[in-house]
Amino acid sequence: MRTRLMHAFPETALERILDALEHELAGASDADVLEAADDLGMKPQMKGSAAFLGLRYPSAPHRAEDFFDAQWMLQVLNDPRRIWLASAALPQKPPLPAASRTAARARPARRKSPRPKEPREG
Amino acid sequence: MRPLTDTRVLRPTESALALKLVSEMDLLRLKAIARLHARGMPPDVGWEDLLQEALTRVLTGARRIPKGVAPVAFVAGVMRSLRSEHWRRFGAARRRKDAPGEYRAYRTRELALRDAAPGPERSLMAGEQLTAIERLFANDPVALAILDALGEGLAAGQIRARLALTGTEYDSARKRIRRCLLREGLTCAPD
């Protein structure tokens, strides 16, 4: 009995194996699927089961690079006009409560450090 | 008119589930099949792409499920044809690239010589994937022998005769293969 999948034409052999195994999986019963999930410690009946990763939830978090061209993103990020527009669209800071405003007013002004005297000539 | 508040776009798998085209268990079967078919594709094509594309074609009506055909079997067939389509396009692109310059000026579909050979990169990829499948069944020599015979294109009866397996032994080995593939298919590990 051979224990290695050695073939003269690996692509043909792979195609045949994949097609045969596809039928095997398509005909798997619910019990088979649940048993396999149980082996992995997954519970498909539960909401948010890891078995549905990639089906109901993305298997990897999307990044901006998945949607936008890297060069275009660099242009956008480096364009000062766009940065200004983006910062103008930011929400305004909420007004401070009265108590903290008075506290802020009460804060003593920073004292200027005295300039060191320069020695006079002559 | 009520303002549109929920702007979340459903993925094709979610749409298929919402439309009751497939059940949750069917989705898990399709995930395992997609991960299997992705083995026959270049590394930049993931199983998710393959499954979402196949379901999109069904949902948009580009492919219609004939009456009496199970949705899982049909979507699996679409994935299989997507795989073939990919390699057909890949081969055509390679032929155009490899054609000599003078000839390229005249190139048309009719003139281009058809080279059915799969190309070294595809053979290499297929060899790697066969090794990966072999690793899955490294502890099961009977399953490995069955897969080897499947690769040669033998039918169930021929495989049983060649390996001298009884019906029960053959069915048992098939069940082990199925379970191992489902386990591999449900996992979230990279392909």
Interface residues (C-beta under 8 A of the other chain):
Chain A: M1 R2 T3 R4 L5 H7 F9 P10 E11 T12 A13 L14 E15 R16 I17 L18 D19 A20 L21 E22 E24 L25 A26 A28 D30 D32 V33 E35 A36 A37 D39 L40 M42 P44 A50 A51 F52 L53 G54 L55 R56 S59
Chain B: R11 T13 E14 L17 E24 M25 L27 L28 R29 K31 A32 I33 L36 H37 R39 G40 W47 E48 L51 A70 V72 A73 A76 R80 R83 P118 R122 S123 A126 G127 Q129 L130 T131 I133 E134 P141 V142 L144 A145 L147 D148 L150 G151 E152 G153 L163 R174 K175 I177 R178 R179 L181 L182 R183 G185 L186 T187 C188
